[in-house]
């Protein structure tokens, strides 16, 4: 049995014989994209829960000139989440914050100091949404492409603030970063630790199947569910979540993975790996990292 023995044996047995929930840990939805059609595709493939992550403001045709402008972004994401839940009966959790690419864009328009101020203020606003129970995590990170040293340092400074805010709010942080390496993950874990945030509360979005390396640093991987990545990850353990990074951009229809990928991959692998590992991946792990309840 998945849950162990004791007074709740009867309830535990019913849990293990039911189908595990299926969570996509990083998905975007855009009103100008497929939006609810994508949610419908996810649900019909067997998906039950979505971690909806805020898009960069320009993807929603919103211009940011001050921290409070992020409220327009976050409110639009929350509206999408409500519509998705009403239309398809999936559960949608929301992660709000800033994308590291924003720094490069703002820097050219308003200068570095003001760009940093705007992004830090945006994270402060996102923390408010978490504290009000409207979101369950923050989004931050650092560029996945080469930038000037001063931009790299500023990105680390912004990311460090996200860890401090998450620690104060009692939530997790999803990170968009450069390609994962053991050294880079250890560095990020150190920054989180210095801010007082347990590395387990730091989720590496778009992670390769480096389960043991991530476990060694404390960072929690969200493995992109393409090709044979999930099989490789399972070969190292079950301490990870699954994602598509579906971007919902009609101009880039094949970019990253489609919305039915996570449920489809999960169902494909259950006969080989069993249901218990997917109870861990889709329920126990997100509950542990985000402090949420994945209902079944």
C-alpha angles and dihedrals in degrees: 000000000000100000106044127238135293139090093332096057094122093051091043092053091053090050093053094048094051124082114270118246116253120224127188101207098200123029134145126208126193128190088220091052131056091293108157092020088059091049089050090052090050093049096046090052089057103269116148108173134037131196098210111203123198117253124228107277095248090059087064093042092250122138118212118214099148136016094259089062087074088072088073089056095045095045090052091051091050091050090052090050092052092048091049093051092048095046102043106016093237120139113245123198117191130223116190134187145087133315116229091230088067090074092061092048096046094042092065091050107038106011131256101283094051092043091055091046092052094048094045088049089051090056090050089054091048090052088057090057090051092049090051090053093246094115133026102208149012130247124217140125143138134278121291089206132062116279137170114284092248091055091048091051091047091050090053089050091053091046090050090056090052088057092050092049091047091051090052093045094043094236141117131256126225111211131209105197146146118295110303119261129165091247094048093047091049090051092051091047089053092052090049092048092051088053091052096250118130109241088231086070089059112089119199104216117207091023125173114229093278095138099151094043091051091047089053092055095038094239115134114231125221101199120213104238099223129129110332098336095115093050089052091048092049088052086065099040143280101279096117144074130227130240144169101202084218104188100192096219116148090202090059104036096162097043115130111330136330123250096254094053099094097048091041093050092045093053091046092054101042094083090055102036103025130235097275095074090053092050084058096046099042102033118014097041098049091043090053096045101040101028091235135128120244103205120212 
